[in-house]
Amino acid sequence: MFHKLFLAIDAATSVLRDSFDIFLSHSTRDAEIILGLKRLLEETGKTVYIDWINDPDLDRGGVSGDTAEALRKRMRQCSSLFYVYSRSSQKSRWMPWELGYFDGINGNVAVLPVIPESGELDFENEEYLQLYPKVDFINIASEPRMFVNKSQKLESGTYKSFDDWRIGEDKLRPV
Protein backbone atom coordinates (compact mmCIF):
# COMPACT_ATOMS: atom_id res chain seq x y z
CA MET A 1 0.00 0.00 0.00
CA PHE A 2 2.71 2.48 1.02
CA HIS A 3 4.72 1.60 -2.09
CA LYS A 4 1.82 2.45 -4.41
CA LEU A 5 1.08 5.67 -2.52
CA PHE A 6 4.72 6.75 -2.80
CA LEU A 7 4.70 6.13 -6.56
CA ALA A 8 1.42 8.04 -7.01
CA ILE A 9 2.72 11.05 -5.06
CA ASP A 10 6.02 10.99 -6.97
CA ALA A 11 4.19 10.85 -10.31
CA ALA A 12 1.86 13.71 -9.35
CA THR A 13 4.68 16.01 -8.23
CA SER A 14 6.84 15.27 -11.28
CA VAL A 15 4.18 16.73 -13.57
CA LEU A 16 5.10 20.10 -12.08
CA ARG A 17 8.83 19.56 -12.65
CA ASP A 18 10.29 20.72 -15.95
CA SER A 19 13.84 19.50 -15.37
CA PHE A 20 15.68 16.58 -13.80
CA ASP A 21 19.32 15.95 -12.99
CA ILE A 22 19.28 12.34 -14.18
CA PHE A 23 17.37 10.31 -16.75
CA LEU A 24 17.69 6.74 -15.46
CA SER A 25 17.84 4.43 -18.50
CA HIS A 26 17.07 0.92 -17.29
CA SER A 27 15.27 -2.34 -17.86
CA THR A 28 11.84 -2.59 -16.24
CA ARG A 29 12.87 -6.12 -15.20
CA ASP A 30 15.10 -4.39 -12.63
CA ALA A 31 12.24 -2.43 -11.02
CA GLU A 32 13.19 -3.20 -7.41
CA ILE A 33 16.84 -2.32 -8.01
CA ILE A 34 15.76 0.87 -9.78
CA LEU A 35 13.68 1.99 -6.80
CA GLY A 36 16.74 1.51 -4.56
CA LEU A 37 18.97 3.42 -7.00
CA LYS A 38 16.41 6.23 -7.20
CA ARG A 39 16.46 6.57 -3.42
CA LEU A 40 20.28 6.53 -3.34
CA LEU A 41 20.51 9.16 -6.09
CA GLU A 42 17.96 11.35 -4.31
CA GLU A 43 19.97 11.03 -1.08
CA THR A 44 22.81 12.74 -2.97
CA GLY A 45 20.42 15.63 -3.67
CA LYS A 46 19.64 14.80 -7.31
CA THR A 47 16.30 14.67 -9.08
CA VAL A 48 15.70 11.49 -11.06
CA TYR A 49 13.40 10.75 -13.99
CA ILE A 50 12.10 7.18 -14.26
CA ASP A 51 9.52 6.70 -16.98
CA TRP A 52 7.17 4.26 -15.23
CA ILE A 53 7.15 6.42 -12.09
CA ASN A 54 7.03 9.90 -13.58
CA ASP A 55 4.93 9.02 -16.63
CA PRO A 56 2.97 5.90 -15.62
CA ASP A 57 0.72 6.15 -18.69
CA LEU A 58 3.61 5.49 -21.10
CA ASP A 59 3.53 2.06 -22.73
CA ARG A 60 7.05 0.66 -22.34
CA GLY A 61 5.94 -2.67 -23.77
CA GLY A 62 4.78 -1.21 -27.06
CA VAL A 63 7.18 0.48 -29.44
CA SER A 64 5.48 3.50 -30.93
CA GLY A 65 6.35 6.91 -32.23
CA ASP A 66 4.27 8.53 -29.47
CA THR A 67 6.21 6.72 -26.75
CA ALA A 68 9.53 7.60 -28.38
CA GLU A 69 8.54 11.27 -28.68
CA ALA A 70 7.44 11.39 -25.03
CA LEU A 71 10.80 9.94 -23.98
CA ARG A 72 12.69 12.38 -26.22
CA LYS A 73 10.83 15.26 -24.57
CA ARG A 74 11.73 13.96 -21.10
CA MET A 75 15.37 13.39 -22.08
CA ARG A 76 15.61 17.01 -23.20
CA GLN A 77 14.46 17.95 -19.66
CA CYS A 78 17.36 16.04 -18.08
CA SER A 79 20.96 17.19 -17.70
CA SER A 80 22.46 13.68 -17.72
CA LEU A 81 21.65 10.05 -18.49
CA PHE A 82 22.75 7.10 -16.38
CA TYR A 83 22.63 3.78 -18.22
CA VAL A 84 21.91 1.14 -15.55
CA TYR A 85 23.95 -1.81 -16.77
CA SER A 86 22.65 -5.19 -15.56
CA ARG A 87 21.91 -8.62 -16.94
CA SER A 88 18.44 -7.35 -17.82
CA SER A 89 19.74 -4.27 -19.64
CA GLN A 90 21.29 -6.56 -22.23
CA LYS A 91 17.76 -7.55 -23.33
CA SER A 92 16.29 -4.04 -23.47
CA ARG A 93 15.08 -2.65 -26.78
CA TRP A 94 14.81 0.92 -25.48
CA MET A 95 18.07 1.42 -23.59
CA PRO A 96 20.50 1.54 -26.56
CA TRP A 97 18.16 3.97 -28.31
CA GLU A 98 17.93 6.19 -25.20
CA LEU A 99 21.73 6.13 -24.84
CA GLY A 100 22.36 7.08 -28.46
CA TYR A 101 19.73 9.81 -28.52
CA PHE A 102 20.91 11.38 -25.28
CA ASP A 103 24.58 11.19 -26.21
CA GLY A 104 23.77 12.98 -29.45
CA ILE A 105 21.83 15.85 -27.86
CA ASN A 106 23.75 16.30 -24.62
CA GLY A 107 26.80 14.07 -24.10
CA ASN A 108 26.46 13.75 -20.30
CA VAL A 109 26.20 9.96 -20.35
CA ALA A 110 27.62 7.53 -17.78
CA VAL A 111 27.15 3.84 -17.01
CA LEU A 112 25.79 2.94 -13.59
CA PRO A 113 26.74 -0.73 -13.27
CA VAL A 114 24.80 -3.20 -11.18
CA ILE A 115 27.64 -5.64 -10.56
CA PRO A 116 26.71 -9.31 -10.98
CA GLU A 117 27.59 -11.92 -8.39
CA SER A 118 30.77 -12.76 -10.30
CA GLY A 119 31.99 -9.28 -9.33
CA GLU A 120 33.15 -8.42 -12.84
CA LEU A 121 32.12 -5.60 -15.12
CA ASP A 122 31.92 -7.17 -18.56
CA PHE A 123 30.37 -5.39 -21.54
CA GLU A 124 30.27 -8.52 -23.72
CA ASN A 125 28.12 -7.85 -26.81
CA GLU A 126 27.74 -4.24 -25.66
CA GLU A 127 31.27 -3.02 -26.23
CA TYR A 128 29.94 0.45 -27.10
CA LEU A 129 29.45 0.98 -23.35
CA GLN A 130 33.25 1.17 -23.05
CA LEU A 131 32.93 4.65 -24.56
CA TYR A 132 31.41 6.01 -21.36
CA PRO A 133 32.60 6.65 -17.80
CA LYS A 134 30.96 4.87 -14.89
CA VAL A 135 29.17 6.12 -11.78
CA ASP A 136 30.59 5.33 -8.33
CA PHE A 137 29.23 5.98 -4.85
CA ILE A 138 31.14 6.34 -1.61
CA ASN A 139 30.01 7.29 1.89
CA ILE A 140 31.60 10.36 3.41
CA ALA A 141 30.54 11.07 6.99
CA SER A 142 27.66 8.60 6.56
CA GLU A 143 26.31 10.45 3.52
CA PRO A 144 26.42 9.02 -0.01
CA ARG A 145 28.50 10.96 -2.53
CA MET A 146 28.43 10.37 -6.25
CA PHE A 147 31.39 10.47 -8.61
CA VAL A 148 31.92 9.83 -12.30
CA ASN A 149 34.96 7.66 -12.96
CA LYS A 150 36.96 7.28 -16.16
CA SER A 151 37.86 3.64 -15.43
CA GLN A 152 36.16 0.89 -17.44
CA LYS A 153 36.73 -1.70 -14.74
CA LEU A 154 35.82 -1.88 -11.06
CA GLU A 155 38.93 -0.05 -9.89
CA SER A 156 39.06 3.74 -9.72
CA GLY A 157 40.58 5.96 -12.35
CA THR A 158 40.41 9.68 -12.98
CA TYR A 159 37.18 10.91 -11.44
CA LYS A 160 35.09 14.01 -10.80
CA SER A 161 32.13 14.80 -8.62
CA PHE A 162 28.86 14.43 -10.51
CA ASP A 163 28.30 18.20 -10.58
CA ASP A 164 31.84 18.95 -11.86
CA TRP A 165 31.47 16.27 -14.54
CA ARG A 166 28.03 17.49 -15.59
CA ILE A 167 29.11 21.11 -16.14
CA GLY A 168 32.70 20.47 -17.24
CA GLU A 169 34.04 19.98 -20.75
CA ASP A 170 35.96 16.76 -20.01
CA LYS A 171 33.35 13.99 -19.97
CA LEU A 172 35.94 11.41 -18.81
CA ARG A 173 35.44 9.19 -21.84
CA PRO A 174 37.71 6.13 -21.36
CA VAL A 175 38.23 5.58 -25.09
C-alpha positions in Angstrom: 0.0 0.0 0.0 2.7 2.5 1.0 4.7 1.6 -2.1 1.8 2.5 -4.4 1.1 5.7 -2.5 4.7 6.8 -2.8 4.7 6.1 -6.6 1.4 8.0 -7.0 2.7 11.1 -5.1 6.0 11.0 -7.0 4.2 10.8 -10.3 1.9 13.7 -9.4 4.7 16.0 -8.2 6.8 15.3 -11.3 4.2 16.7 -13.6 5.1 20.1 -12.1 8.8 19.6 -12.7 10.3 20.7 -15.9 13.8 19.5 -15.4 15.7 16.6 -13.8 19.3 16.0 -13.0 19.3 12.3 -14.2 17.4 10.3 -16.7 17.7 6.7 -15.5 17.8 4.4 -18.5 17.1 0.9 -17.3 15.3 -2.3 -17.9 11.8 -2.6 -16.2 12.9 -6.1 -15.2 15.1 -4.4 -12.6 12.2 -2.4 -11.0 13.2 -3.2 -7.4 16.8 -2.3 -8.0 15.8 0.9 -9.8 13.7 2.0 -6.8 16.7 1.5 -4.6 19.0 3.4 -7.0 16.4 6.2 -7.2 16.5 6.6 -3.4 20.3 6.5 -3.3 20.5 9.2 -6.1 18.0 11.3 -4.3 20.0 11.0 -1.1 22.8 12.7 -3.0 20.4 15.6 -3.7 19.6 14.8 -7.3 16.3 14.7 -9.1 15.7 11.5 -11.1 13.4 10.8 -14.0 12.1 7.2 -14.3 9.5 6.7 -17.0 7.2 4.3 -15.2 7.2 6.4 -12.1 7.0 9.9 -13.6 4.9 9.0 -16.6 3.0 5.9 -15.6 0.7 6.2 -18.7 3.6 5.5 -21.1 3.5 2.1 -22.7 7.0 0.7 -22.3 5.9 -2.7 -23.8 4.8 -1.2 -27.1 7.2 0.5 -29.4 5.5 3.5 -30.9 6.3 6.9 -32.2 4.3 8.5 -29.5 6.2 6.7 -26.7 9.5 7.6 -28.4 8.5 11.3 -28.7 7.4 11.4 -25.0 10.8 9.9 -24.0 12.7 12.4 -26.2 10.8 15.3 -24.6 11.7 14.0 -21.1 15.4 13.4 -22.1 15.6 17.0 -23.2 14.5 17.9 -19.7 17.4 16.0 -18.1 21.0 17.2 -17.7 22.5 13.7 -17.7 21.7 10.1 -18.5 22.7 7.1 -16.4 22.6 3.8 -18.2 21.9 1.1 -15.6 23.9 -1.8 -16.8 22.7 -5.2 -15.6 21.9 -8.6 -16.9 18.4 -7.4 -17.8 19.7 -4.3 -19.6 21.3 -6.6 -22.2 17.8 -7.5 -23.3 16.3 -4.0 -23.5 15.1 -2.6 -26.8 14.8 0.9 -25.5 18.1 1.4 -23.6 20.5 1.5 -26.6 18.2 4.0 -28.3 17.9 6.2 -25.2 21.7 6.1 -24.8 22.4 7.1 -28.5 19.7 9.8 -28.5 20.9 11.4 -25.3 24.6 11.2 -26.2 23.8 13.0 -29.4 21.8 15.8 -27.9 23.8 16.3 -24.6 26.8 14.1 -24.1 26.5 13.7 -20.3 26.2 10.0 -20.3 27.6 7.5 -17.8 27.1 3.8 -17.0 25.8 2.9 -13.6 26.7 -0.7 -13.3 24.8 -3.2 -11.2 27.6 -5.6 -10.6 26.7 -9.3 -11.0 27.6 -11.9 -8.4 30.8 -12.8 -10.3 32.0 -9.3 -9.3 33.2 -8.4 -12.8 32.1 -5.6 -15.1 31.9 -7.2 -18.6 30.4 -5.4 -21.5 30.3 -8.5 -23.7 28.1 -7.9 -26.8 27.7 -4.2 -25.7 31.3 -3.0 -26.2 29.9 0.5 -27.1 29.4 1.0 -23.3 33.3 1.2 -23.0 32.9 4.7 -24.6 31.4 6.0 -21.4 32.6 6.6 -17.8 31.0 4.9 -14.9 29.2 6.1 -11.8 30.6 5.3 -8.3 29.2 6.0 -4.8 31.1 6.3 -1.6 30.0 7.3 1.9 31.6 10.4 3.4 30.5 11.1 7.0 27.7 8.6 6.6 26.3 10.5 3.5 26.4 9.0 0.0 28.5 11.0 -2.5 28.4 10.4 -6.3 31.4 10.5 -8.6 31.9 9.8 -12.3 35.0 7.7 -13.0 37.0 7.3 -16.2 37.9 3.6 -15.4 36.2 0.9 -17.4 36.7 -1.7 -14.7 35.8 -1.9 -11.1 38.9 0.0 -9.9 39.1 3.7 -9.7 40.6 6.0 -12.4 40.4 9.7 -13.0 37.2 10.9 -11.4 35.1 14.0 -10.8 32.1 14.8 -8.6 28.9 14.4 -10.5 28.3 18.2 -10.6 31.8 19.0 -11.9 31.5 16.3 -14.5 28.0 17.5 -15.6 29.1 21.1 -16.1 32.7 20.5 -17.2 34.0 20.0 -20.7 36.0 16.8 -20.0 33.3 14.0 -20.0 35.9 11.4 -18.8 35.4 9.2 -21.8 37.7 6.1 -21.4 38.2 5.6 -25.1 
